[in-house]
Amino acid sequence: MNTEKVGNLDLNKTHLGDCMKLAKELPDDSVDLVVTSPPYADTVSYGEDIKTGVETFNSENYVDWFLQLFYETQRFLKPTGSFILNINDRATNGERNIYVFELVTRIVKETGLKLFDRYIWFKKSALPMPGEKRLNDRIEYIFHFVKDTKKFKTNTDRVREPYAEVSLKRFKNKVHGNDIINSDGTTELSQRGSSKPHPLGKKPITVFRFDTGSALRGLKHPAPFHPQLPEFFIKWLTDEEDIVLDPFMGGGTVALVCKRMNRYHIGFEINQAYIDMTKERLNDSEN
Ligand SMILES: C[S@@+](CC[C@H](N)C(=O)[O-])C[C@H]1O[C@@H](n2cnc3c(N)ncnc32)[C@H](O)[C@@H]1O
């Protein structure tokens, strides 16, 4: 059982302040999972009264600014832990901004964190985009960083999904993709790979079909997660009573999901209005 603090920071609380500074207060090897979505590189404000990191980043220094968090992550993440980064880019003046690619490259080359995988979030619900040339953009990136590719933990059986009918039929079929084709064209069953369905279902694929947070009516934050996204990664990558950090806690979706799933959360957020929103959501979830 964890104590109610991590270092000097209270657990199950969102701390007011700049995550780049607050992250330094986390002890070495103390966090099991980070799941987060940062502000866009060109975000200056979440509203008249709600300034974001405008004092601390702009689109020119975004990658340098954001890298600081990954240097700290390399220190405070447990070797068994993971960092899930949901991030997106925008097209401006006819070009797609490449800061996401620059960021990921520099994280891997400079901080010592490893890129375990990259996933695509296909947004089930999204508004059509204006303009003729550019196709409707319905994806966001999800990057999965780890400190240690051998030691980081997963619980894949917990996230298995039902097989499609067609896949179950293929298992019954005598010929599989892995099978060896003889020179006379006949096929021998391969000994490699699995030829039986897993009793708990198939592994999820690397394309996720989560809803967007805007599908949540009544939440007064402009860019919240839908709970489906943190839920999946928390289930897959942590156990009960593990510590999950969202350094950009926003409206508190990660906190809410942690509460439902019996994980400790810790949040950082620069805006008091969003911290109040998180508290309200957590209180409402008790009713
Ligand atoms: C994309 S939103 C995160 C939304 C969140 N995932 C949710 O479900 O509500 C990014 C958040 O980061 C906050 N933020 C921006 N700069 C910050 C900083 N330097 N430190 C902490 N929070 C910051 C913004 O106020 C905003 O709420």
The ligand as an SDF file (V2000), in Angstrom:
LIG
                    3D

 27 29  0  0  0  0  0  0  0  0999 V2000
   -5.2270   19.5190  -23.5450 C   0  0  0  0  0  0  0  0  0  0  0  0
   -5.5920   20.1070  -21.9480 S   0  0  0  0  0  0  0  0  0  0  0  0
   -5.6650   18.6310  -20.9810 C   0  0  0  0  0  0  0  0  0  0  0  0
   -7.0680   18.1060  -20.8230 C   0  0  0  0  0  0  0  0  0  0  0  0
   -7.1720   16.8970  -19.9270 C   0  0  0  0  0  0  0  0  0  0  0  0
   -6.5460   15.7300  -20.5390 N   0  0  0  0  0  0  0  0  0  0  0  0
   -8.6320   16.5750  -19.6040 C   0  0  0  0  0  0  0  0  0  0  0  0
   -9.0660   15.4330  -19.7520 O   0  0  0  0  0  0  0  0  0  0  0  0
   -9.3600   17.5200  -19.2360 O   0  0  0  0  0  0  0  0  0  0  0  0
   -4.0750   20.8210  -21.4210 C   0  0  0  0  0  0  0  0  0  0  0  0
   -4.1380   21.4630  -20.0440 C   0  0  0  0  0  0  0  0  0  0  0  0
   -2.8150   21.8170  -19.6590 O   0  0  0  0  0  0  0  0  0  0  0  0
   -2.8820   22.9880  -18.8430 C   0  0  0  0  0  0  0  0  0  0  0  0
   -1.5230   23.5860  -18.8700 N   0  0  0  0  0  0  0  0  0  0  0  0
   -0.9440   24.3400  -19.8370 C   0  0  0  0  0  0  0  0  0  0  0  0
    0.3350   24.6410  -19.5180 N   0  0  0  0  0  0  0  0  0  0  0  0
    0.5870   24.0400  -18.3230 C   0  0  0  0  0  0  0  0  0  0  0  0
    1.7330   23.9450  -17.4720 C   0  0  0  0  0  0  0  0  0  0  0  0
    2.8700   24.5470  -17.8020 N   0  0  0  0  0  0  0  0  0  0  0  0
    1.6360   23.2190  -16.3300 N   0  0  0  0  0  0  0  0  0  0  0  0
    0.4730   22.6050  -15.9900 C   0  0  0  0  0  0  0  0  0  0  0  0
   -0.6590   22.6680  -16.7430 N   0  0  0  0  0  0  0  0  0  0  0  0
   -0.5990   23.3610  -17.9030 C   0  0  0  0  0  0  0  0  0  0  0  0
   -3.9790   23.8260  -19.5010 C   0  0  0  0  0  0  0  0  0  0  0  0
   -4.5340   24.7640  -18.5890 O   0  0  0  0  0  0  0  0  0  0  0  0
   -4.9840   22.7350  -19.9340 C   0  0  0  0  0  0  0  0  0  0  0  0
   -5.9820   22.5410  -18.9600 O   0  0  0  0  0  0  0  0  0  0  0  0
  1  2  1  0
  2  3  1  0
  2 10  1  0
  3  4  1  0
  4  5  1  0
  5  6  1  0
  5  7  1  0
  7  8  2  0
  7  9  1  0
 10 11  1  0
 11 12  1  0
 11 26  1  0
 12 13  1  0
 13 14  1  0
 13 24  1  0
 14 15  1  0
 14 23  1  0
 15 16  2  0
 16 17  1  0
 17 18  1  0
 17 23  2  0
 18 19  1  0
 18 20  2  0
 20 21  1  0
 21 22  2  0
 22 23  1  0
 24 25  1  0
 24 26  1  0
 26 27  1  0
M  CHG  2   2   1   9  -1
M  END
$$$$
